[in-house]
Amino acid sequence: MTSLAGIPYNTLVVAAGVAAVGFAAGVIGSLGVLRKRALAGDAAAHATLVGVAAAFLVTGRRDLPVLLLGALVAAVASLGVLVLIRRFTRTRDDAATAIVLGVSFGLGITLLSGITARGIPGGGGLEQFLLGHTAALTAADAGLLAAVSAAAVLLVWLGLKEAVLVAFDPDFAAALGWPVTVIDYALVALVAVMVVVGLPAAGAVLVTALVVIPPVAARQWTDRAGTMLLLAGLIGLVSAVAGVAASAVVPRLATGPTIVLMAAAIFALSLLLAPGRRRGA
């Protein structure tokens, strides 16, 4: 089936879903970067493989909503373990993140390898969640990703003032009576949601780049939080569309890594050309 200007229908479907994910990842990732929660998102991303494997083993189904729900549960659980390690042990933040990331990723790979080795019916192809599998997205899948992404952006818009205040000055926010801990956990939860939604686009290994690179690139151009969020969203969207287009034109070019490389190219140009960099931003 073909559609607009002869572009394959499946390419348009993938581009629409991934573009929505890229925009939302840039917006929400901006708050995560400002709040210094990027590494927490990385730990959540690597834990998603455990959730994907567990959801398949429990349900025996490969439906994307089921697998993403399992990934979300695992991502939130990994963040909970991370909080417990930080709070009740003398482990530093970076070491705690490395522990959760390494253990959860190792467990996920073990489960996926076991599913493949045992030849469990329907288990083939789950390893595609390592680097993404946009070619397998259906119109329903793309609609789901777009809907979740839109809902996440709406939540950020509704609580933008509070989120930005906590990101920049949590002590002042607490003095004003804002529930800093609740807002902080809500922000981390949104980052986890975007990590999970981005799995089909970039996979567990690269999805963190979608919520980190666009905000860092946008930061080079502006000192205003609202402008940074919008610009990061646009960078994420452009990177996603360009990555899908490139992989559609070049045979066997993986979409997820290409999207990340597009975002990295925009980041490199931002470092070289943005006036914000010359101001020491």
CORMO-V220067 format. One record per backbone hydrogen bond with DSSP energy under -0.5 kcal/mol. CO is the residue of the C=O (numbers start at 1). NH is the residue of the N-H. E is the energy in kcal/mol with one decimal. If there is no record, write none. Layout:
co	nh	e
CO	NH	E
CO	NH	E
This chain:
co	nh	e
1	9	-1.9
3	6	-2.1
4	7	-2.5
7	3	-1.8
8	12	-1.8
9	13	-2.3
10	14	-2.6
11	15	-2.7
12	16	-2.3
13	17	-2.3
14	18	-2.8
15	19	-2.2
16	20	-1.8
17	21	-1.8
18	22	-2.8
19	23	-2.4
20	24	-2.3
21	25	-2.8
22	26	-1.9
23	27	-2.1
24	28	-2.8
25	29	-2.4
26	30	-1.3
27	31	-0.9
28	32	-1.8
29	33	-2.8
30	34	-2.5
31	35	-2.0
32	37	-3.5
33	36	-1.2
37	41	-1.6
38	42	-1.5
39	43	-2.1
40	44	-2.2
41	45	-2.4
42	46	-2.1
43	47	-1.2
44	48	-0.8
45	48	-1.0
46	49	-0.5
47	50	-0.9
47	51	-1.2
48	52	-2.6
49	53	-2.5
50	54	-2.7
51	55	-2.7
52	56	-1.9
53	57	-2.5
54	58	-2.4
55	59	-2.3
56	60	-2.9
63	67	-2.3
64	68	-2.8
65	69	-2.0
66	70	-2.0
67	71	-2.2
68	72	-2.4
69	73	-2.3
70	74	-2.2
71	75	-2.5
72	76	-2.7
73	77	-2.3
74	78	-2.4
75	79	-1.8
76	80	-2.1
77	81	-2.3
78	82	-2.1
79	83	-2.3
80	84	-2.2
81	85	-2.6
82	86	-2.2
83	87	-2.4
84	88	-2.7
85	89	-1.1
85	91	-0.5
92	96	-2.8
93	97	-2.5
94	98	-2.1
95	99	-2.2
96	100	-2.4
97	101	-2.8
98	102	-2.6
99	103	-2.6
100	104	-2.3
101	105	-2.2
102	106	-2.3
103	107	-2.5
104	108	-2.3
105	109	-2.6
106	110	-2.1
107	111	-2.4
108	112	-2.5
109	113	-2.7
110	114	-2.3
111	115	-2.2
112	116	-2.1
113	117	-2.9
114	118	-2.2
115	120	-1.7
116	119	-0.9
120	123	-2.3
123	126	-1.4
125	128	-1.8
126	129	-1.8
127	130	-2.0
128	131	-0.7
128	132	-1.4
129	204	-2.8
130	205	-2.1
133	136	-1.5
134	137	-1.9
138	142	-2.7
139	143	-2.2
140	144	-2.2
141	145	-2.5
142	146	-2.4
143	147	-2.4
144	148	-2.5
145	149	-2.2
146	150	-2.6
147	151	-2.3
148	152	-2.3
149	153	-2.2
150	154	-2.3
151	155	-2.1
152	156	-1.9
153	157	-2.5
154	158	-2.4
155	159	-1.8
157	160	-0.9
159	163	-2.6
160	164	-2.8
161	165	-2.1
162	166	-2.4
163	167	-2.2
164	168	-2.2
165	169	-3.0
169	173	-2.0
170	174	-2.3
171	175	-2.0
172	176	-1.5
173	178	-2.4
174	177	-1.3
178	180	-2.0
179	183	-2.5
180	184	-2.9
181	185	-2.6
182	186	-2.4
183	187	-2.3
184	188	-2.2
185	189	-2.5
186	190	-2.2
187	191	-2.2
188	192	-2.3
189	193	-2.3
190	194	-2.4
191	195	-2.2
192	196	-2.1
193	197	-2.8
194	198	-2.1
196	199	-1.4
198	201	-0.5
198	202	-2.7
198	203	-0.7
199	203	-1.9
200	133	-1.9
202	206	-0.7
203	207	-2.0
206	209	-1.5
206	210	-0.6
207	210	-1.3
207	211	-0.7
208	211	-0.9
208	212	-0.5
209	212	-0.7
209	213	-2.1
209	214	-0.5
212	216	-2.1
213	217	-2.5
214	218	-2.7
215	219	-2.1
216	220	-0.7
217	220	-0.9
218	221	-1.6
218	222	-0.9
220	276	-0.7
224	228	-2.4
225	229	-2.4
226	230	-2.0
227	231	-2.8
228	232	-2.8
229	233	-2.0
230	234	-2.2
231	235	-2.5
232	236	-2.5
233	237	-2.4
234	238	-2.9
235	239	-2.5
236	240	-2.1
237	241	-2.6
238	242	-2.8
239	243	-2.3
240	244	-2.4
241	245	-2.6
242	246	-2.5
243	247	-2.2
244	248	-1.6
245	249	-1.7
246	250	-2.6
249	251	-0.6
250	253	-1.5
252	254	-0.7
254	258	-1.3
255	259	-2.5
256	260	-2.0
257	261	-2.3
258	262	-2.3
259	263	-2.2
260	264	-2.4
261	265	-2.1
262	266	-1.9
263	267	-2.2
264	268	-2.4
265	269	-2.2
266	270	-2.2
267	271	-2.3
268	272	-1.5
269	273	-2.8
270	274	-2.0
274	277	-0.8
274	278	-0.7
275	279	-0.9
276	281	-2.4
277	280	-1.6
